[in-house]
Amino acid sequence: MTVQLGSVVKRVNTVEPRKLFPDSEFTYVDISSIDQNTKVVTSPKSLPAIDAPSRARQLLEAGDILVSTVRPNLNAVAVVPQQLEDSIGSTGFCVLRPDQTKADSAYLFHWVKSKVFIDDMVRKATGASYPAVSDRIILESAVPLPTLDEQRRIAAMLDKVEELRAKRRTAIALTDQLPNAIFFEMFGEPGATQQNWPALRLGDFCKTGSGGTPSRQSESRYYEGGTIPWVKSGELRESVIYQTEEHITPDALNESSAKLVPKNAILLAMYGATVGRLAILGIPAATNQAVCNIIPDPGRANLVFVFHALQQQVSAMISMAVGGAQPNISQNLIRNLPICLPPLKLQQQFATQVAAIHQTKALHQSAYARASVLSGSLQAEVFGGSREG
């Protein structure tokens, strides 16, 4: 049986915080309070009632399902936990309060997370720059509704898969923290003197350089048919770069300031919105002028050690940078960064441990991907649609 979502939920009361919480603060839940990945309310706000936003109008109960009406593709949905009972929700949410005699809360929550529901909302959204749906559109969505017992069975099955995914996400996050923890345990602060190890400047054991942007207006031949990967600072998103959005030609290298950087160089974004981002180059490539390439002397410094030593110094680099709102990290600043250089053998031991952590992370990522495929398959079986997780 398929029914309209609005037929299995109850009406939610609207209130004015100034009247409900006179001379006191209240807890406000808006769209920014929801973690879109975990689908959990993570950052509710405490506000004086006198400062209540005009959108703060919906009195929430534990178990309510919050569905953001804006940018439905992002699927900002969550269940109100017990500790947020009597908090105030934004009118940017369609608040679903399941009628427990008709619909199971956990089942409906899985429905609003399903690809079928998301795709339906995306199709019905209006507004090019700020797509949104109305409460009416959400409440008119057609939800498959088996018996309550069957809803609970389905929800329990999907809950188990989500629990697996959550555990894998947590494991991945923990493995991301391990290298820095091991670094501090083995080496201490990157610029501090430790165990009589020499305190050097980065430039004493690394070469640095930057790239360039071949002209686009006068020389389209620099890009058309290019085979040489060209890294822009905005592409420093992953820890290792294996592919790039654009490629340039040999003529671009010969006739512009762009230079070929060898594999296993460290890349550091020097200015702009991505300032301070780091990555290791997994392929030979050129870069634009906003990227500093750092090449350790392999006889003195291990690549992985230098990368993590730089990670510890990013905040310090940005604090010393010039440019205010758009800080600019110069190559001179980078070359003069103080690094306490431990024996190469100890650096290599650190790199070996980091490699083992990355292998463990890859296993967790693979398991997470399998759980996501399983989740998509189960959702498709229950709710219809494709089997994407």
C-alpha positions as CSV (number, residue, x, y, z in Angstrom):
1,M,0.0,0.0,0.0
2,T,1.2,3.5,-0.8
3,V,-0.1,6.6,1.1
4,Q,0.7,10.3,1.3
5,L,3.3,11.0,3.9
6,G,1.0,13.7,5.4
7,S,-1.7,11.1,6.2
8,V,0.5,9.3,8.7
9,V,2.0,12.3,10.6
10,K,0.5,14.7,13.2
11,R,0.3,18.5,13.2
12,V,3.2,20.4,14.9
13,N,2.5,23.4,17.0
14,T,4.0,26.8,16.2
15,V,5.1,29.1,19.0
16,E,6.8,32.4,19.7
17,P,9.9,31.9,21.8
18,R,9.6,35.3,23.4
19,K,6.2,34.2,24.9
20,L,7.2,30.6,25.6
21,F,10.6,31.4,27.2
22,P,10.3,35.0,28.6
23,D,13.5,36.4,30.0
24,S,15.4,33.2,29.3
25,E,17.3,31.3,26.6
26,F,16.0,28.5,24.4
27,T,17.5,25.8,22.2
28,Y,17.2,26.5,18.5
29,V,17.7,23.9,15.8
30,D,18.2,25.1,12.3
31,I,19.5,23.5,9.1
32,S,23.1,24.3,10.0
33,S,22.6,22.2,13.2
34,I,22.4,19.0,11.2
35,D,25.4,17.0,10.1
36,Q,24.4,16.0,6.5
37,N,26.7,13.0,6.5
38,T,25.6,11.3,9.7
39,K,22.0,12.7,9.7
40,V,22.3,13.8,13.3
41,V,21.6,17.1,15.1
42,T,25.1,18.0,16.2
43,S,25.2,21.7,16.9
44,P,21.9,23.2,18.2
45,K,22.2,26.8,19.4
46,S,21.3,28.4,22.7
47,L,19.8,31.9,22.1
48,P,18.1,34.5,24.3
49,A,14.4,34.5,23.5
50,I,14.6,38.2,22.7
51,D,17.0,37.4,19.9
52,A,14.9,34.6,18.4
53,P,15.1,34.5,14.6
54,S,11.8,34.9,12.7
55,R,12.1,31.3,11.6
56,A,12.3,29.9,15.1
57,R,8.6,28.8,15.4
58,Q,8.2,25.0,15.6
59,L,8.0,23.4,19.0
60,L,9.8,20.0,18.7
61,E,9.3,16.7,20.5
62,A,11.7,13.9,20.8
63,G,11.3,11.5,17.9
64,D,10.3,14.2,15.4
65,I,11.8,13.8,12.0
66,L,13.3,17.0,10.6
67,V,13.5,17.3,6.8
68,S,15.1,20.4,5.4
69,T,13.1,22.1,2.7
70,V,16.1,23.8,1.1
71,R,18.6,22.1,-1.2
72,P,16.9,18.7,-1.0
73,N,19.9,17.1,-2.8
74,L,21.9,17.6,0.4
75,N,19.3,15.6,2.4
76,A,19.7,17.4,5.7
77,V,17.5,15.2,7.8
78,A,17.6,14.1,11.4
79,V,15.6,12.7,14.3
80,V,15.1,15.0,17.3
81,P,16.9,13.3,20.3
82,Q,15.4,13.1,23.8
83,Q,17.7,15.9,25.1
84,L,16.2,18.3,22.5
85,E,12.6,17.8,23.7
86,D,10.9,21.2,23.7
87,S,13.6,22.9,21.6
88,I,12.5,25.2,18.8
89,G,12.9,24.2,15.2
90,S,13.3,26.4,12.1
91,T,10.5,26.8,9.7
92,G,13.1,25.7,7.2
93,F,12.2,22.2,8.3
94,C,9.2,20.2,7.5
95,V,8.7,18.5,10.8
96,L,7.3,15.0,10.6
97,R,5.7,13.7,13.9
98,P,4.7,10.1,13.1
99,D,1.3,8.9,14.2
100,Q,2.5,5.7,15.9
101,T,-0.8,3.9,15.2
102,K,-0.1,4.2,11.5
103,A,3.7,4.6,10.9
104,D,6.9,3.5,12.6
105,S,9.2,6.5,13.3
106,A,12.4,4.6,12.3
107,Y,10.7,3.4,9.1
108,L,9.7,6.9,8.1
109,F,13.2,8.2,8.9
110,H,14.7,5.6,6.5
111,W,12.1,6.7,3.9
112,V,13.2,10.4,3.9
113,K,16.9,9.2,3.6
114,S,16.1,7.0,0.6
115,K,17.2,7.8,-2.9
116,V,13.6,7.6,-4.1
117,F,12.5,10.3,-1.8
118,I,15.6,12.5,-2.4
119,D,15.2,12.2,-6.2
120,D,11.5,13.0,-6.0
121,M,12.2,16.2,-3.9
122,V,15.0,17.3,-6.3
123,R,12.7,17.0,-9.3
124,K,10.0,19.0,-7.6
125,A,12.3,21.7,-6.1
126,T,12.0,25.3,-7.5
127,G,14.6,28.0,-7.6
128,A,17.8,27.8,-9.6
129,S,20.3,29.3,-7.1
130,Y,18.5,28.2,-3.9
131,P,16.3,25.2,-4.8
132,A,13.6,24.4,-2.2
133,V,10.4,22.4,-1.8
134,S,7.4,23.3,0.3
135,D,6.0,21.4,3.3
136,R,3.1,20.6,1.1
137,I,5.3,18.8,-1.5
138,I,7.0,16.8,1.2
139,L,3.7,15.8,2.9
140,E,2.2,14.8,-0.5
141,S,5.1,12.4,-1.3
142,A,3.9,8.8,-1.7
143,V,5.5,6.5,0.8
144,P,5.1,2.7,0.6
145,L,3.4,1.6,3.8
146,P,3.2,-2.0,4.8
147,T,1.8,-3.2,8.2
148,L,3.4,-1.7,11.4
149,D,5.0,-5.1,12.1
150,E,6.6,-5.2,8.7
151,Q,7.7,-1.5,9.0
152,R,9.5,-2.3,12.2
153,R,11.1,-5.4,10.7
154,I,12.4,-3.3,7.7
155,A,13.5,-0.5,9.9
156,A,15.5,-2.9,12.2
157,M,17.2,-4.4,9.2
158,L,18.1,-1.0,7.7
159,D,19.2,0.2,11.2
160,K,21.7,-2.7,11.4
161,V,23.3,-1.7,8.0
162,E,23.4,1.9,9.1
163,E,25.1,0.9,12.3
164,L,27.8,-1.0,10.3
165,R,28.3,2.1,8.1
166,A,28.6,4.3,11.2
167,K,31.2,2.1,12.8
168,R,33.3,2.1,9.6
169,R,33.0,5.9,9.4
170,T,34.3,6.1,13.0
171,A,37.1,3.7,12.3
172,I,38.1,5.7,9.2
173,A,38.1,9.0,11.3
174,L,40.2,7.4,14.0
175,T,42.8,6.1,11.5
176,D,43.1,9.6,10.1
177,Q,44.1,10.9,13.6
178,L,46.7,8.2,14.2
179,P,49.6,9.5,12.1
180,N,49.6,12.9,13.9
181,A,49.4,11.2,17.3
182,I,52.4,8.9,16.4
183,F,54.3,11.9,15.1
184,F,54.0,13.8,18.4
185,E,54.9,10.7,20.4
186,M,58.0,10.0,18.3
187,F,59.2,13.5,17.6
188,G,57.4,16.1,19.7
189,E,56.7,19.6,18.4
190,P,58.1,19.9,14.8
191,G,60.0,23.1,15.5
192,A,61.3,22.2,19.0
193,T,64.7,20.8,19.8
194,Q,64.5,17.2,20.8
195,Q,67.3,14.7,21.9
196,N,70.0,16.8,20.4
197,W,68.6,16.4,16.9
198,P,69.7,19.3,14.6
199,A,67.3,22.2,14.4
200,L,67.3,23.2,10.7
201,R,65.4,25.3,8.3
202,L,63.2,23.3,5.8
203,G,65.3,24.8,3.0
204,D,68.4,23.1,4.5
205,F,67.2,19.7,3.4
206,C,64.4,20.4,0.8
207,K,64.3,22.1,-2.5
208,T,61.3,24.4,-3.1
209,G,59.8,25.9,-6.2
210,S,56.5,27.0,-7.7
211,G,54.8,26.7,-11.1
212,G,52.9,28.9,-13.5
213,T,49.7,29.2,-15.6
214,P,50.3,29.1,-19.3
215,S,48.3,31.8,-21.2
216,R,44.8,30.7,-22.1
217,Q,43.8,33.7,-24.2
218,S,46.7,33.9,-26.7
219,E,47.8,30.3,-26.6
220,S,45.0,27.7,-26.5
221,R,47.5,25.3,-28.0
222,Y,49.0,25.1,-24.5
223,Y,46.0,23.2,-23.3
224,E,44.4,21.5,-26.3
225,G,45.5,17.9,-26.5
226,G,47.8,18.3,-23.5
227,T,49.1,15.2,-21.8
228,I,51.0,16.7,-18.9
229,P,49.0,16.8,-15.7
230,W,48.6,20.4,-14.3
231,V,47.7,20.8,-10.7
232,K,45.8,23.9,-9.4
233,S,45.8,24.8,-5.8
234,G,42.1,24.0,-5.5
235,E,42.8,20.4,-6.3
236,L,44.8,19.8,-3.1
237,R,41.9,18.0,-1.6
238,E,43.3,14.4,-1.2
239,S,46.5,13.5,0.6
240,V,47.9,12.0,-2.7
241,I,47.2,13.4,-6.1
242,Y,47.0,10.9,-9.0
243,Q,45.0,12.8,-11.6
244,T,44.2,16.4,-12.5
245,E,41.3,18.3,-14.0
246,E,43.4,19.8,-16.8
247,H,46.5,18.9,-18.8
248,I,49.0,21.1,-20.7
249,T,51.3,20.5,-23.7
250,P,55.1,20.3,-23.9
251,D,55.1,23.7,-25.5
252,A,53.4,25.1,-22.4
253,L,56.3,23.8,-20.3
254,N,58.9,25.2,-22.7
255,E,57.3,28.6,-23.2
256,S,55.8,29.5,-19.8
257,S,56.7,29.5,-16.1
258,A,55.1,26.1,-15.6
259,K,57.7,23.4,-14.7
260,L,57.5,19.7,-14.4
261,V,57.6,18.5,-10.8
262,P,58.7,14.9,-10.1
263,K,56.5,12.3,-8.4
264,N,56.8,12.3,-4.6
265,A,57.1,16.1,-4.2
266,I,55.0,17.7,-1.5
267,L,52.6,20.4,-2.7
268,L,51.5,23.3,-0.5
269,A,48.9,25.9,-1.5
270,M,50.5,29.3,-0.8
271,Y,47.5,31.7,-1.1
272,G,43.8,32.0,-1.9
273,A,40.9,30.1,-0.4
274,T,42.9,26.9,-0.2
275,V,46.0,28.3,1.6
276,G,47.8,25.8,3.7
277,R,46.5,22.7,2.0
278,L,49.0,19.9,1.6
279,A,49.3,16.9,-0.7
280,I,51.8,14.5,-2.1
281,L,52.2,14.3,-5.8
282,G,51.6,10.7,-6.9
283,I,52.6,11.4,-10.5
284,P,55.0,13.8,-12.4
285,A,53.0,17.0,-13.0
286,A,53.2,20.7,-13.4
287,T,51.4,23.2,-11.0
288,N,50.1,26.7,-11.1
289,Q,51.9,29.6,-9.4
290,A,49.8,29.3,-6.2
291,V,51.4,25.9,-5.4
292,C,54.8,25.5,-3.8
293,N,56.5,22.2,-4.5
294,I,58.8,20.8,-1.8
295,I,61.3,18.1,-2.7
296,P,63.1,16.5,0.3
297,D,66.7,15.3,0.0
298,P,66.2,11.5,0.2
299,G,69.6,11.1,1.9
300,R,68.5,13.3,4.8
301,A,64.8,13.4,5.0
302,N,61.9,11.0,4.5
303,L,59.0,12.3,2.4
304,V,56.3,11.1,4.8
305,F,58.0,12.6,7.8
306,V,58.4,16.0,6.1
307,F,54.8,15.9,5.0
308,H,53.5,15.4,8.5
309,A,56.0,17.9,10.0
310,L,54.6,20.5,7.6
311,Q,51.0,19.5,8.6
312,Q,51.9,20.5,12.2
313,Q,53.1,23.9,11.0
314,V,50.2,24.9,8.8
315,S,48.5,27.1,11.4
316,A,51.9,28.7,12.3
317,M,52.6,29.4,8.6
318,I,49.2,31.0,8.1
319,S,49.6,33.2,11.2
320,M,52.9,34.5,9.8
321,A,51.6,35.0,6.3
322,V,50.8,38.4,4.8
323,G,47.6,39.5,3.2
324,G,44.9,39.6,5.9
325,A,41.7,37.9,4.7
326,Q,43.6,36.3,1.8
327,P,46.9,35.2,3.5
328,N,49.9,34.7,1.3
329,I,52.6,32.1,2.4
330,S,55.8,33.0,0.6
331,Q,58.5,30.5,-0.4
332,N,60.9,32.4,1.8
333,L,58.7,31.7,4.8
334,I,58.4,28.0,3.8
335,R,62.1,27.6,3.4
336,N,62.8,29.2,6.8
337,L,60.4,27.0,8.7
338,P,62.2,25.4,11.7
339,I,62.2,21.7,11.6
340,C,64.0,19.5,14.2
341,L,65.4,16.7,12.0
342,P,65.6,13.3,13.7
343,P,67.9,10.5,12.3
344,L,66.7,9.2,8.9
345,K,66.2,5.7,10.2
346,L,63.7,7.0,12.8
347,Q,61.9,9.0,10.1
348,Q,61.6,5.8,8.0
349,Q,60.2,3.9,11.0
350,F,57.5,6.6,11.2
351,A,56.8,6.3,7.5
352,T,56.4,2.5,7.9
353,Q,53.8,2.9,10.6
354,V,51.9,5.5,8.5
355,A,51.9,3.1,5.6
356,A,50.4,0.4,7.8
357,I,47.7,2.8,9.0
358,H,46.9,3.7,5.4
359,Q,46.4,0.0,4.7
360,T,44.1,-0.4,7.6
361,K,42.2,2.7,6.5
362,A,41.8,1.2,3.0
363,L,40.3,-1.9,4.5
364,H,37.8,0.2,6.5
365,Q,36.9,2.2,3.3
366,S,36.3,-1.0,1.4
367,A,34.1,-2.4,4.1
368,Y,32.2,1.0,4.2
369,A,31.7,0.9,0.5
370,R,30.3,-2.7,0.7
371,A,28.0,-1.6,3.5
372,S,26.8,1.3,1.4
373,V,26.1,-0.9,-1.6
374,L,24.1,-3.2,0.8
375,S,22.2,-0.2,2.1
376,G,21.3,0.9,-1.4
377,S,20.2,-2.6,-2.4
378,L,18.0,-2.9,0.7
379,Q,16.5,0.5,0.1
380,A,15.8,-0.2,-3.5
381,E,14.1,-3.5,-2.5
382,V,11.9,-1.8,0.1
383,F,11.2,1.6,-1.5
384,G,12.0,1.0,-5.2
385,G,14.4,3.0,-7.4
386,S,18.0,2.2,-8.2
387,R,20.4,0.4,-6.0
388,E,22.9,3.2,-5.4
389,G,23.9,3.6,-1.8
